[in-house]
Amino acid sequence: MSSKRYGLIGRTLSHSFSRDYFIQKFEAGSIDAEYLLFELDDISSIHKLIASNPSLQGLNVTIPYKKAVIPFLSWLSPEAEAIGAVNTIVVDGVKDSLILKGYNTDAPAFASEVRAFTGMHRGKALVLGSGGASAAAVYALNAMGWIVQVVSRGAVAPGSVGYEELTPEVIRHYRLIVNCTPAGMYPDIKEMPPLQEEGITADHYLFDMIYNPGVTHFMAAGLKKGARVMNGSGMLRLQAELSWQLWLAGNAHEKQ
């Protein structure tokens, strides 16, 4: 068994990007570490998971636990606290004095990708979804000067609107549309958020956080209208690297 262990917690992880990414990274760098998938039926079992894995140095967090994990952490970075979502945990401390530190690398990774994608353009942005990924996107877009409107089914999130309010005319007023939902992710590749495609134009930028398939149904709808599109593969690679840097910095001393 490797001397250091990292992993991903979520509910359904059979098509994880992170595991393959880190396995290749460890092999390429001759790093004595392993990356495992931990499917949790309930986030409350996180402490039991960590106790049973004493060599665990850090975790990534995915759907549906980016927000739900926060009460189980010892400390939050200012960015994670402002966003209200965590996707990276540093397991720090020794023996019975472990400290779980929560960070958000989704926001800086997303911001970097959107800057490259949209250039100097700013304006109004629609963010589809109200989970942890959506919160990171809203935080990053606000910091960059975009005017953001969150969209959720039934408008359940504070300040959000429902999809039924997005007429084609309304959609045309938003330059950037970001899909932060799993709609269209493999294996359900024919799905997409319930957006009226007639509103999409060649002036739109469509960013889909999904990376598998490479061209989602949402992106394909944009391409038909001449819109610019980007998937989430670059964002995932960057947030993974940012997680790795946090783990290295946070585990400067060995647990005993």
N, C-alpha and C positions, 0 to 999 in steps of 0.2 A: 504494500500500500504506500502511496506517495506521502511524503512528510507534510504536505500542505494540501488542504482541500477547499474548494470553492464550489458554488452551486447556484441554482436558480430555484426559487419557490414560486408556485402558482397552482392553478387547479388542473389545467390540462396542458401538458408540456411535450406531447409526442412529436411536435414539429418545431422544436426549439432551434433558433438560430444560435443562441449563446453557447450551447454545449459544443457544437462543431467548431465554432469560432475559437473558443479557448483551448480545445484539444489541439487544433492546428497550431495555435500560438505557443503552447507549451512544448509541442514536439519540435517546432522550428527553432525555439530558443533554448532547447535542452533544459527546460524548467521542470524541476521535480515537484509536480503538482497535478491534481486531477480536478475535473469539473463535473459535478453530478446534478441530476434533475431530481427535485424533491416536490412531488405532487402532494399538496395538502388539501384535505377536505374542509378544514377550518383553520384559519390563521392562528387561533389560540394554541395550536400545537407547535408553534415556532420554538418556544423555549425547550420543549421536550426534544425537538429535532437537534437543536444546538448542543444540548447536554449529551446526546447520544453520538455526537460527532466532535470529539475534543480537538481534532486537528483542523476544524473548520475556521477559515480566516475571513471569509466574506461571502455575501449572497447578493445576487440580483433578485429583483422582485418584479413579477409581471401580473397580468390579469388573473383574478380580480382583487389583488391585495395591496396595490400601491397606496391606497388611502387607509385601508383597514389595518395595515401593519403598524401604523404610527403609535397607537397606545401601548404597544409591546416593546418600544424602543426606549433607550436611556437618554438619548440626546439627538437633536436634529440640527443640521446645518441651517443657517439663516435662509438660504434659498429653498431648501426642502420645507421649512416651516412656512414660508410665504406662499409656496405653491400648494401645500397641503397634501403632498404625495411624495413617496419615496420609491426609488427603483434600485438603490444600492445600499447595502448594509455592511459596515465594517465591524467585525467581531473582535473587540479589543479587550485587554485585561488578562488576568491569570486566574486559573482554577475557578473558584466560586465567586470571583469578583469581576465577571465578564460584563463589559459595557457594550451595548449594541448602538452603534452610531448610524443615523439615517441621512442619506444624501440623495440629491436628484441630479443625475447626469443626463436625463432626457432633455431638460430645458436648454443647456448649452449646446448639446449635440443638434437639437432641432434648430436652434437659432443659427448655428453655423451653416446648416444645409439650406435654410430659407434665404439667408443672405446671398449664398452662391446662386440660388435658384431665381430669385426675383431681382437681384442687383440693387439698384438704387430706388426701385419702385416702393411706394408706400401707399396706404389707402385703407379701405375697409376689408376686413377678413371675416369669413364664416368659419367657425370651428365646430365640426360635427362630432358630438359626443360630450359626455360630462364626467368621464372617469379620470383616473390619474394622468393618463397621457394627455387628455384634453387640458387639464389644469396646467401641465408643464408648457403646452403650446400657447395657452393664453398668457401665461407669465412672460414667456419669451417674446411673443408678438407685441405685447404692451410695452415692454422695454425697448423694442425697436421702433416704436412709434406708430404701429398699426392700430386702427380702431376695430375692436373685436366684438363679434356677436356669437355667443355660444348657442348651438342648436341641439336639442335633445328630444327624444320621444316623450310626448306629453308635457314638454317644457318643465321637467321635474327639478332641474337645477336652478338655483336663484339667479335671476337675471337672464335666463335662457328663453328662447322661443321654440315653438314646436315646428316640425317640418311642414305642417299644413299652412303655416304662415309664409312660407317661402314660395311665393308665386314666381313665375319666370321673370317678371319685371323686377321684383325685389332682388333676385339672384344676380341680375345684371349690374346691380349697384355695388357688388363686392368683387374686388379684383382677385383676391386669394381665397381659395376654399381648401380647408385642411380636414381630411378624414382621420379622426382619432378613434373610430369604432372598429370592431373586428369584421364588419360586414364586407364580404368579398374575399376574406382570407381562406386559404386552402384548408379543407377541401371544398368549402362552399363558395367556389369561385364565380358563380353566376349571380351572387348577391351584390348589392351596393346600398348605401344609405338611400332612403326614399326621397331623393332630390329630383325635382322636375328638370329633366335634361334639356328641355327647350330653353331654359334660362342660361345655359352655358354658352359662352361665345369664345371667339378667337382671342379676346382680350384677357381671358382668365388664366390664372395659375392654379393648377390642381395638385396638391401635395397629399399623397396617401401614405400614412405611417406603416401600412402593410408592406411586406417585402416578398411574400409568397402568395400568389404568383407575382412575377416581376411587373406585369401590366395587369392591374385589377380591372374589374368591370367599370368602376368609377373612373379610372384613368382612361380606359378605352372610350367611354362616353365623351370625355374631354377631347381626346384626339380626333374624334369624328367631327368636332366643331372647330378644330384648329387651335385648341388651347394648349398651353405648355403644361407638361405633367412631370412629376417626379415621385418615385416610390421611397419607402423607408429604409432601404438597405444601407445607404450611406450614414444615415442617422444611427442605425443600430450598431454599425461598426465603431462609430465615434463614441457613442455612449458606453460601449463595452471597453474601449481603451481608457476612457475617463474613469470607469469603475476600477480598472486594473491599477491605475495610478493611485487612486484612493486606498486600495487594499495594500499596496506596497508602502505607502506613507503611514497608514494606520497600524501596520503590523511590523514596525521597525524593531520591536523586541519580540522574542519568542514567548508563546504561552507555555507555562510549565505545569 
